């Protein structure tokens, strides 16, 4: 039995707990009545990812971030930017439907993106609590350097950014995915939750990283590891792909991972 894009998205919203109000989530292109040939799930709907989805026979792409380089896609860019227009032509020519799944998966309890990362790291048994923007863990005895090595190995990333002493013992860890590494979120957690280490996706470099540098200078045992936005959220979308395959057994569901965004020279 075939399913339509509308039916697949209804099942997706059941997984995320429903579509939130005032959300960026929604169908960005495509006809909901179209039968689904295959589903691709990705963190970023990059030009390369869209091409991969088309090549593998998917006609529905579910992505976490927006298509046109902004949290709230600016439609006016389509009228005068050659890169945006070329990407839009690729979507229109292929007929692929693109659905953004951001707010719903984050607002799931526990946060679907954070849970996917914790599961990928093999740390589920160490979770103490899931908060709105962070998960608090108590790890077995380890050091910042050992934790960083585990993160690199498990996530398959070429590098991490670390502030603090790699030899410092750490047990109390706050994990903040995506852009939650800013000072307003991360700095209060360090004190309130008595954290040794914050592991975050990204945030302004002059906020949490500078706070941790000053804390270390003052002799305090604090450290910060920045994974990068994509590295921190990709496991959560891979987790969503697994759940969606179980919910949509009629069609193949594939997770598509992009190449690392940056070159390190």
Helices and strands as residue ranges (DSSP letters): H 5-16, E 26-29, E 39-42, H 47-55, E 60-63, H 77-80, H 82-94, E 97-100, H 103-107, H 112-121, G 124-126, E 127-130, E 135-143, H 144-155, E 161-163, E 169-176, H 183-192, E 197-200, H 208-217, E 223-226, H 229-247, E 253-256
